[in-house]
Amino acid sequence: MSLLSISSNSSFGYVDQCVTSTPSGKFSLSESSCIVNCAQRCLDTSMIIMKRFQNMQQ
């Protein structure tokens, strides 16, 4: 499995892990914190993949 397919398959999977309550108008503090942390990890992973592709082109 390639890094790109892993990233694209898991990009929004964190929502299921973070949102544990019944959907309402607002996220709880812990849900918000979890979503921010997971989104940051997703961005970090995207940057790693982008750098890897850039290195492959050189």
CNS distance restraints for C-alpha pairs under 8 A (distance, minus, plus):
assign (resid   1 and name CA) (resid   5 and name CA) 6.66 0.50 0.50
assign (resid   1 and name CA) (resid   6 and name CA) 6.95 0.50 0.50
assign (resid   2 and name CA) (resid   6 and name CA) 6.33 0.50 0.50
assign (resid   3 and name CA) (resid   7 and name CA) 6.12 0.50 0.50
assign (resid   3 and name CA) (resid  49 and name CA) 6.72 0.50 0.50
assign (resid   4 and name CA) (resid   8 and name CA) 6.12 0.50 0.50
assign (resid   4 and name CA) (resid  49 and name CA) 6.93 0.50 0.50
assign (resid   5 and name CA) (resid   9 and name CA) 5.93 0.50 0.50
assign (resid   6 and name CA) (resid  10 and name CA) 6.21 0.50 0.50
assign (resid   7 and name CA) (resid  11 and name CA) 5.83 0.50 0.50
assign (resid   7 and name CA) (resid  42 and name CA) 7.59 0.50 0.50
assign (resid   7 and name CA) (resid  45 and name CA) 7.16 0.50 0.50
assign (resid   7 and name CA) (resid  46 and name CA) 7.10 0.50 0.50
assign (resid   9 and name CA) (resid  13 and name CA) 7.79 0.50 0.50
assign (resid  10 and name CA) (resid  14 and name CA) 7.52 0.50 0.50
assign (resid  11 and name CA) (resid  42 and name CA) 6.27 0.50 0.50
assign (resid  13 and name CA) (resid  17 and name CA) 7.11 0.50 0.50
assign (resid  14 and name CA) (resid  18 and name CA) 6.03 0.50 0.50
assign (resid  14 and name CA) (resid  35 and name CA) 6.87 0.50 0.50
assign (resid  14 and name CA) (resid  38 and name CA) 6.14 0.50 0.50
assign (resid  14 and name CA) (resid  39 and name CA) 7.80 0.50 0.50
assign (resid  15 and name CA) (resid  19 and name CA) 5.78 0.50 0.50
assign (resid  15 and name CA) (resid  35 and name CA) 6.65 0.50 0.50
assign (resid  16 and name CA) (resid  20 and name CA) 7.41 0.50 0.50
assign (resid  18 and name CA) (resid  31 and name CA) 5.28 0.50 0.50
assign (resid  18 and name CA) (resid  32 and name CA) 7.92 0.50 0.50
assign (resid  18 and name CA) (resid  34 and name CA) 5.55 0.50 0.50
assign (resid  18 and name CA) (resid  35 and name CA) 6.07 0.50 0.50
assign (resid  19 and name CA) (resid  27 and name CA) 7.61 0.50 0.50
assign (resid  19 and name CA) (resid  31 and name CA) 5.61 0.50 0.50
assign (resid  20 and name CA) (resid  31 and name CA) 7.59 0.50 0.50
assign (resid  27 and name CA) (resid  31 and name CA) 5.73 0.50 0.50
assign (resid  27 and name CA) (resid  32 and name CA) 5.81 0.50 0.50
assign (resid  28 and name CA) (resid  32 and name CA) 6.11 0.50 0.50
assign (resid  29 and name CA) (resid  33 and name CA) 6.15 0.50 0.50
assign (resid  30 and name CA) (resid  34 and name CA) 6.08 0.50 0.50
assign (resid  31 and name CA) (resid  35 and name CA) 6.13 0.50 0.50
assign (resid  32 and name CA) (resid  36 and name CA) 6.18 0.50 0.50
assign (resid  33 and name CA) (resid  37 and name CA) 6.19 0.50 0.50
assign (resid  34 and name CA) (resid  38 and name CA) 6.09 0.50 0.50
assign (resid  35 and name CA) (resid  39 and name CA) 5.91 0.50 0.50
assign (resid  36 and name CA) (resid  40 and name CA) 6.14 0.50 0.50
assign (resid  37 and name CA) (resid  41 and name CA) 6.36 0.50 0.50
assign (resid  38 and name CA) (resid  42 and name CA) 6.19 0.50 0.50
assign (resid  39 and name CA) (resid  43 and name CA) 6.25 0.50 0.50
assign (resid  40 and name CA) (resid  44 and name CA) 6.12 0.50 0.50
assign (resid  41 and name CA) (resid  45 and name CA) 6.10 0.50 0.50
assign (resid  42 and name CA) (resid  46 and name CA) 6.22 0.50 0.50
assign (resid  43 and name CA) (resid  47 and name CA) 6.25 0.50 0.50
assign (resid  44 and name CA) (resid  48 and name CA) 6.33 0.50 0.50
assign (resid  45 and name CA) (resid  49 and name CA) 6.24 0.50 0.50
assign (resid  46 and name CA) (resid  50 and name CA) 6.09 0.50 0.50
assign (resid  47 and name CA) (resid  51 and name CA) 6.12 0.50 0.50
assign (resid  48 and name CA) (resid  52 and name CA) 6.15 0.50 0.50
assign (resid  49 and name CA) (resid  53 and name CA) 6.29 0.50 0.50
assign (resid  50 and name CA) (resid  54 and name CA) 6.19 0.50 0.50
assign (resid  51 and name CA) (resid  55 and name CA) 6.15 0.50 0.50
assign (resid  52 and name CA) (resid  56 and name CA) 6.27 0.50 0.50
assign (resid  53 and name CA) (resid  57 and name CA) 6.38 0.50 0.50
assign (resid  54 and name CA) (resid  58 and name CA) 6.69 0.50 0.50
